[in-house]
């Protein structure tokens, strides 16, 4: 029972719900941003880039924590530096992965250094890695919602040419689409999305919001309309469900978010395999003479 109460404790749930109001608002925005950005992360094969950016975002947030400045601003700064470096230096997949492989240990090392020098509450250190549901105050909410609006606006503007360039970059370039410019622009947008995710789920598990929902949606549909819609729904359910499940427990939010996200992926995978078998069975039935 003690382990169960550590995982799920719904005593005084209504009173505690007030404490995470800002996190729920930010979580809804994050589900929208993460779900849409995740579609292009999957199309452009950038999961490794997400992890690399998160390490520099962690370093920026750790530096801000040490200096006593705005943690969101520090996280965004670190993300943008990493995204810019990956976008400019990594034009080809092999070069990009090499750049990310260099940035990841560098960012993680810097973050660990800054946290080691920080003499404040241990919960603040741990929260940067694994997330905190009550860590989003009103000023941070304003920052995060404003950043979400910038990301969403950029994605709307770039959506069609970016989708074309992601699906077939050679043909898109031949048609006059600025493939390289779009690649750099999307990396900047991705950097902002990662910085948003780090504030809620921590630097270690941002993949659960920027990869898993889109991957789950892709298991059940290939529709250009349904895929981003389902990705947004799955990302929002993961983050909001994780916050509500973690409320009142002594466990960080990230295990709950990742569990909900993974469960959705497993269910979508089962549905996708079932539909594939049904199609195969129908094709195998001979037509009547």
N, C-alpha and C positions, 0 to 999 in steps of 0.2 A: 504493500500500500504506500510506503514512503516513496518508492520510485515512481509510482503512478501519480502521486500528488506533486512530485517534482515536474513531471511532464504535463499534467493536466490538473489545474487547480482553479475551479470556478467559484470559489468563495468570494463574495463581494464583487462579483463580475460586473454588475452595473456601475458601481462606483469606479472601478478600474478602467472601464471603457472610456470615461472622460479623458483619462491621461493619454490615450493613444488617438485622440481625434485628429491631431495634425498628421500623425503617421498614416491614418486611413485615407486622408485627403491626398497626401503625397503618394501613397500606394496606388490609388486609382490613376493618378497621372503617370506614375511609373509603369503600371501595367499597359497603358496606352502606348507610351514611348517604347518600352521594351518589346512589346508584341510586334510593333511595326518595324522597328530597327532589326529585330531578330530575323525577319523574313529575308532581309538583304545580307545579314551575317551568314545565314545558311546558303543563300544563292552564291555568294562570293567566297565561301569557304574561309571564314574569318574567325572561327572559335578561338584559335590560338592568339589572334590579335586582341580579342576581348580580354583574355587572361593577362596578356602583356600590358595592356593599358591599365587594367585594374591595379597592377603592382605599382605603377607610377602614380596612380590616383591615391593609393594607400600612402605612398611616400609624401605626396603633397599634403594630404590630410594630417599625417603625423607631424610634419613640419609646422603646420598651422596650429596644431594642438600644443606643440612645444613652445611656440612663440606667443600663444594666447590670442591668435587672430581667428578670423572666420574659417571654420573647418570646411564648409562647403566650397568657399572660394579656393582654399588650398587644394582640395580634391579636384576641382575643375581645372585648376592650373596644371597639376600633375598629369591629368588625363589629356589635356590639349597638347602638352609638350610631347607626350608619348605618341599620341595619334598623329601629330604633325611629322614626327621623326619617321614613323612607320609609313605614312603616306608618301613622303618625299623620297626617302631612301629605299623603300621597298616596292618598286614598281612591278617586279616579277615575284612570283610566289616563293621561289627559293631565296631570293634576296630578302623578301619581307620576313620570312621565317627566321633567317639569320639575325636580322635586326631585332626581332621580338625576343629571340633567345638571348641576345645581349642585354636588352632593356630589362627583362624580367628579374634576373638576379640583382642587377644594379638597383632597380626600384625597391625590391624587397629588402636589400641590404640597407638602403637609406632609411626606409621606414622603420626597420628594427633599431637602427642607430638613434633615430629621433625619439622613438618610444622609450629606449633605454635611458635617454637623457631626461625624459619627462618624469617629474616627481609627483604628479597629481594622482587622481583616483585610478586604480587599476581597471575599473569598469570602462573608463574612457579608452584605455589602450585596447582592451579586448573587443570593445564595440566596433572599432575600425576594421577588425578582421572578420567578425562574425555577426555584426549588426546589433542594433538595439531598437526596441519598439517605442521607447519613450525618449529617444535622443533627439527627436525632431521638434525644436521649439518654433515659436512664431516667426522670428526673423529667418531661420533656416527654411521654413515652409515657403516664405515669400521668394527666397532665392531659388528653391527647387522648382516651384511652380513657374517662375519666370524662365528658368532654363528649359523646362519641359515645353513651354510655349515656343521657344526658339527652335528646339529640336523638331517639334511637330510641324512648324511652318516650313523649315528646311526640307523635311521629308515630303511634304505635300508638293512643294515647288519642284523637287528633283525626281518625284516618283516615276514618271513615265520614262524619261531618258535614262535614269539609273537602273530601272528594271531591264531596259533594252541592253544597256552596257553590261549588266550582270549576267544576262542570259547568253549573249553572244557578243563579246567585246570586239572581235575582229570585224564582224559585219557592222556593228554600231559605229566603229571608227571609220569604216569605209563610207558610211552614210553621213559622216560629218559630225557625229556626236562626240563631244569633248571627253573622251573616256578617261584620260589621265586627270583632268580637272575634276571630273565627277568622283573619281577614286579618292582624291585628296579631300574633297569636300565631304564625302561620306565618312571618311576616317575622322574628320573633325566632329561631325555629328555623332558618330559612334563614341568618341571620347566623352562628349557631354552626356550621352546616355549611360555610359559606364559610371561616370561620376555620380549621376543620380542614383544608380543601383547601389553603389558602395555605401551611401548614407543609410540605407535601410537593411540590406542583407550582408553588408561587409565586403571586404575586398576578395575574400577567398572563394565566395560562392555566387558571384555575379552571373556565372554561366547559367544558373538555374532560371534566370529571368530573361536573358538575352539569347539563349540557345534552345533550351528544352521546350518552351511553349511553341516556337515556330517549328521545331522538329516534330512535335506531337501533332500539330495541325497538318504537316506535310504527310503524315501517315494515313490520313483519312480523306484528304482532298488535294487536288492540283489546280483547283479553280483560282484564277488571279484575284477574284473577289472574296471567296470564302476563306482562302488561306490566310491573308492578313487579319480578317475578321476573327477567325477562330484563334489565331495566335494571340490577339489582343485579349480575347475572353479568357484563354488559358493563363496568360501572364497575370491578368487582374485577379482571377480566382486564386492563383498561387500566392500572390503577395498579400491580398486581403485575408484569405483563409489562414495563411501563416501568422499574420498579426493577431487575428482573433483566437487562434489556437494557443499561441504563445502567451496571451494575456494572463497575467497572474502567476505564471510558472517561473521557475528559477533558471530556465534554459534559454539561451539566446534564440532569436527569431529564426536564424538561418536553417536549422534542421527542420523546422516546420515548413518553411517555404520550399525547401528542396524536396521534402517528402511529398507534399501536395503536387508539386511540379512533376516529379518522377511518376507518381501514381497516374496522373493524367496521360503521361507518355505511354505507360504500360497499357492503359485502357485503349488509347488510340491505336497502339500497335496491334492489340488483339482485334479491334474492329477492322483495321486495315487488312490483316491476314484473313479474317473471315470473309470479307467482301471479295478479296482476291480469289479465295477458294470457290466461292459461289460463282464468280464469273468463269473460272476454269471449268467447273462442273457443267455450266450451261453450254459452253462451247463444245464440251465433249459429248453432249447428247446429240445423236444423229438426227438430221431433219427427216420428217415423215415423207415417204415416197409419194 
